[in-house]
Amino acid sequence: MIAGVIQRLSVSQLKRHKLCPRAWFFQKVMRVPEPSTGAQQVGTEGHAQLEHFLATGEDVLGSFARAGAHLLPTPGPDLLVEQPLNGAPPLTARGIPFTGFIDLVDARRLASDGVLRITDHKFTSNVASNAASAEQLADADTEPGLQMVGYGAWALSQVERFPGLRTLELEHFYYQTRGQRLAASVVATVPAEHVEREWQTKVAPQVEAMKEHAQAARASDVPANYGPACGKYGGCPFMAKCLTGENKTMSLRDKLLNKASESVPLSVAAVERNAPELPAVLPPDAPAPTPVQTAPEVAQATEQPAPKRRGRPRKVAESEQPTDAAPSPASSLRVLFVDCIPTTFDGPTPESLTSYVDTMHRKVAEAGGVDDVRFAGSDSALGFGKWRGALAMAARAELPAPGSYVALGVAQSELMQVIVEALEPAFDVVVRGARQTGRQGSHPSRKAFWVLTKNTLYTRLSRNTAQNLMATFLIKCRNMRANNRHKKRIYLARDLKCPLQTLRPGSFITSVRCRSPVVCTNQRRIDDARRLRIVIILLSPQIIKVDRYRLVDKWPHTEQISFIIITRIPKLLRH
């Protein structure tokens, strides 16, 4: 090949290009060296033994080839062994000559019956699973048929050498190299017209495609056949180069992704301080949320942070009232109800997530060449549990339209579970149903759920408790030690009655038996925490708003702050 112009081809190149055009580009155009394998060494030695035996009759067969000696024709000089394709006249397709060798051509029945047998020897680890069928040998759309149709087309071009040729016997002779020594022969008997038609209608267009691919400027411009081709024959030797570099993507990604995933993790660091707050999804009878007094923003210096001040937290002036951002309409949000059904909901009617899951499953299964991704074999790109990542990738790339969705039976469906976990960071509101396990004597019908939004967390409380709040706080923080080990500290309070204004970032409630809030005695441990997770369990319905930005100002050393608010709303959710 010179300057992207194909000078000659071979049948093995047709097979490589049929399997994966990009692999052929690496091998023949870029001339990337291909490492030899043990299987190739076994095949080379076996072919040399068979060539010498069929030409001379001397028994030099090894253990693999000897298993099929009784099925081979009698050695003699009339057998064409290792017949070259570039003889006079050579085999051509769209003006490009072919080179290569045919293992065996048997013309002993040509004069009497007009039959010519063409044999290709195959050394394989398992004959039963790897042998081709007779239908495949006669079809140029398949890899075995592409090779044998090419050999048959060469025979048809040798009119003077094979006069009266009417029928071709295309044979694959298999020798098993693992386990029991076995041999088998698969023969496809086809008329000469069939071979000529297959060569002109299927092979010639492929040669035109190869000529176009040879002129590509880079490998990423040549299509890749991701899937079974990557793991066939012990794995593609060019996979490392195929999956790296510009415009190179991982297995199945070209088939699954139409655009890059834009999912943002639900964390304080990923949210801009000027981002608009999203409204909560509340029932129609819920009162308007009362904004919490917030401290003015202070620009953080790039140098070392200022030392912490001891004593009580600074009180917020009454005149400092934040302005409410314009709420977004509920129809523009993505709301997901997991294992719960809304009975009173101010928004679009929720629809089942099952149809979306089925659509994503069909897309991934079609890209991987399987019927069900959960039962993908080891030779598939989705095998060994890789279908989970592919399904999550497809879901993040094609999010459902804005609206409300219900996902039921997540624990009983692997597909639904993977989809829900992948979509949860991308949804604006996620409502998760859960049964609350209380102490003995607690009400058996008590239920709880989580409400999370990207910027603000809301829950529903009673209208009669605007000043006092019955709540249980669970604060868990992990302290990073010098030896990179995490130590958990859990602070728990039960049935605490405190005014709403006292819920400030500096006020931590510890495990006490009284009904007044108590500041944590070991404040330094919480201030030095790298990760802080706050779980608030509200036992009475009312509106409460938690300002994340205020907490970030109070804890400059904390890398991640996450919240979970749990409350029971019998009128809103039902199992």
QUIPE-V587200 format. One line per field, one symbol per residue. burial: 1 if it has 9 or more other ideal C-beta (glycine too) atoms within 8 Angstrom, else 0. A space follows every 50 residues. Layout:
burial = ???
This chain:
burial = 00000101111011111011111111111000000000101110111011 11111000001001111110011010001010101100011010011111 01111110110001111111111101100011010111110101111111 11111111000100101111111111100000111111010101110110 01110111111011010010010111111111000101101110000100 11100110000000001100100000011111100000001111100000 00000000000000010001000000010100111111111101101001 11100110011011101101001001000111100110011111111010 00111110010010111111011101101111110100000000011111 11111111111000100011111111111000000000101110010101 00101011110100001111001011111111111111011111111111 1110101101111111111001100
